């Protein structure tokens, strides 16, 4: 399902105009991104959490050049579904 499909479905279910729904969806995604960039997690009760995970520094190998490289510590965004959401998906 794409963003356009989500916008169409929400507009159909709510009766709101697609332009308003699109603006709302894009603003939601923007707020989530800004929160994660600032290190703040986003919790949506019954749906899940958008969280920032910290990856430690590690040593990796470049096989083609046969050298080792250091991958610095960094943060990555992650989604953790709520238990109710997870159980609904597992049942299907």
N, C-alpha and C positions, 0 to 999 in steps of 0.2 A: 504494500500500500504506500503510495506516494503522498507528499504534502497536499497536492491538488486533490487526491482522492479523499483525504481527511477533511479538507475544507468543504468539498461537495457533500460529504456525508453529514457533517455538522450543520451545514446550511439546510439540507433536506430535513433533518430531524428537528431543528429549532425554528425554521421558517425565516431565519435572518438572511440578509443579503450576503452573497459570497464575498464581496469586497470587505465587509465588516468582519466576517469570520476570518478571512485571510489576514487582515490586519491584527486580529486578536491572536491567531496562531503564531504569526511571526514575532509579535511582541512577547508572547510567552517564551518562545525559544530564545529570544534575545536576553530576557531577564534571567533565564536559567544559565545561559552561557556567561553572562556578566557575574552572576553569583559564584559560579565555579571558578572563574578566573580570579576572583577576589578571595578564593579559599573557603567560601561559604557553601555548605551542602544545602540541597533543596529536598524537603521531605513532603511527599504527597500521600497522606494517609489513605490506605486502601489501594493504592496504585504502586508506589515504590519510592525510591530515593535516588537522586542524582548526587553522586558523591565524588570527591577527589581522592584518588589513591596515590600514595607516595611510593615510588619505586626507588630502591636503594641503588647505589653505584655498583656496577659489576664489570667483570672482565669478560670480553668476548673474543672470538677468533675470526679473523678474515681468512677463510680457507683458501681462496684463490691466490692470495699473496703470502700466506703462511705467517701472518703476523697477529699479535694480540692488540686489541684496542680497549680502551676504558670507556664504558658508557656511563656518563655522569648520572647522579641521582636526579630524578625528575618526577613531575606529577602527571597523572593521566585521569581523564574523566571516566566515570563508570556509572552504570545503572544497576541498582539492586532492587528487584521486584519485591512487593509486599507478599506476605505468606498467603493471603487470600487470593491474590492475583496469580501467584505461582501454582497454587492448588487447582485453580480453574483451568490453567493452561495444561497441566499434567493430566487432567481428566479427559481432555479431548483427544 
